Amino acid sequence: MIAGNRHLGFTLLELLISMAILAILASIAAPSFIKQIQQDRLTTHANQLQAVYRLARSEAVRREQQVSLVVEDSDWVVKTNENGQLTEVGRFSIKHSSIEVALADQVVRESGEVLATNNILITDNITDTQDYRLCVLVSGQSWLAEAEQNCS
């Protein structure tokens, strides 16, 4: 378009400078985004692990019978006895190859108590992210803590 004798629009040089500035800003922001994605992945797995444990505890109390948390491959499976057969009620699965969870078999009594305390580390082995622990007391109470706290 021509407005008087002047052309409206961008020159190639202005466009190239704008693109260079945008590329610099993107390269500065990318590491922060990657770290946030890694931390969100770890937090999501920790929350899902705690949810599966709480499901097992609530099922044990609701059904008034013992519920087992069994390690199968890399999953933690909630199993209960229905008519003499073990039935899966819930499952925790690791969804990303970078996540490691130190799972162990656990039995939840009908009172909601467990046979032994448990201290389950959830990590991605990346120093920039905050690892978690699922802490379970014999009373059945559970909480997520930062890995350094060691459930004390």
N, C-alpha and C positions, 0 to 999 in steps of 0.2 A: 504494500500500500504506500501511496505517496501522500504525504501531508505537506503541501507546499512543495518545496524542493527537497525535503528531507525524507529519507526512507525510515520506516518504523520496523523494529525487529532487533535481533541479536546478530552481532558479527560472529564469525567463526572463532576469533580470538576470545571473545567474551564467553562463548560456550565452552571452549577448552579450559579456560581458567575456572569456570564454575564446576566443571567435571573434575578437575584436579583437586579443588577444595573439598568436594564431596567424597572423593576417593581417600583423601587424607583423614577426614573425619570418620569414615567407615573403618579404616584400618586401626584407628585409635580405639574405637568402640568395640570391635570384634572380640578381643580377648576378654573383655568384661562380660559380653553376652555368652561366650563359651563357658566361662566360670559359673555364671548364673544357671545355665542349663545343667551343668554337672551337679551343682548343689541341689537344684530342684529334683533331679533324678534320684539323688541319694535320700533326700527328705521324703519323697513320695514312697520309696521302698520301705523306709523306716515306719512311716505311718501305716502302710498296708500290712506290714508285719505285726504291728501292735493291734491293728483291727482284727486280724485273724486270731491272735491270741485271745483277745477279748470275746470274740465269737465263741471260741472253744470254752471259755470260762462260763459265759452266759448259757450255752447249751448244756453244760454239765449241771448247772444249778436248775435250769428249766426242766430238764428231763429227769433230774434226780438220779443221775448215773454218771459213772466215770466216762470221761472223754479223753481220747489220745491225740496228741500232736506227733505225727510220725514223719520222719524225713524220708522222702522218696525221690531219688535222683537229687535235684537241687531244690525241690519243693518241700513245703511244710504243710502236711495234709491233716485236717481235722477229721477224726473218725469217731463214730459212736456206734454202739451196739443196738441194732434194730432187729428184733425177732431172731436173735442168734447170729446175725451177720453184721460184719463191720461195714458201715455205710459212710461215705464221704459227705461231710457237711460243709466244708470250706477248704480253701487252698490258698497258700501264698506261693507265688512263683516269681523268680527273679526274671525281670523283663529285659535286662541289658547286660551285656557281657562284662562290663567294667565293674559291676556290683558284686561284692562278695558278702555272704552272710554266714556266720558260724552257727548253723542250726543244730539242734540236738533234740532227740526224742523227749517228750514231756507228757506226763499224765496229770490231768486235772480231775480232782475228786468232785463228787456230787455237791460238796460244800463250797466249791470254788477254790479250794486250796490245791497246791501242787506238792509233789513229793520232795522236790528240792529247789533251791533258789536257782535262778538262771540268769546269765549275763551274756546276751547275744550281741556280738559286734556286727554292725552294718557299715561297710567301708567300700570305697572305690580305689583305695591306695593312691590317691592324688593328694599331695600335701596342701594344695590350695583350698580344699573343701573340708567341711566340718563333718567328721564321722559321728555315728550315733551308737548307742547301746540300748537294747531293750532290756530293762531290769525287771525281773519277776521275783517277788518274795514268796516264801513258803505259804503265806496267807493268801496268795493269789493276786495281790495287788501288783500293778505293773505301771511303768512309766518309761518314757524315752528320755535319755540323758545324753549330753555330749560325751564322746568316747573317753575323754580325759577324766571324767568324773568317776568312772569305774563302779557305778552302782553302790557307792558307799552310803 
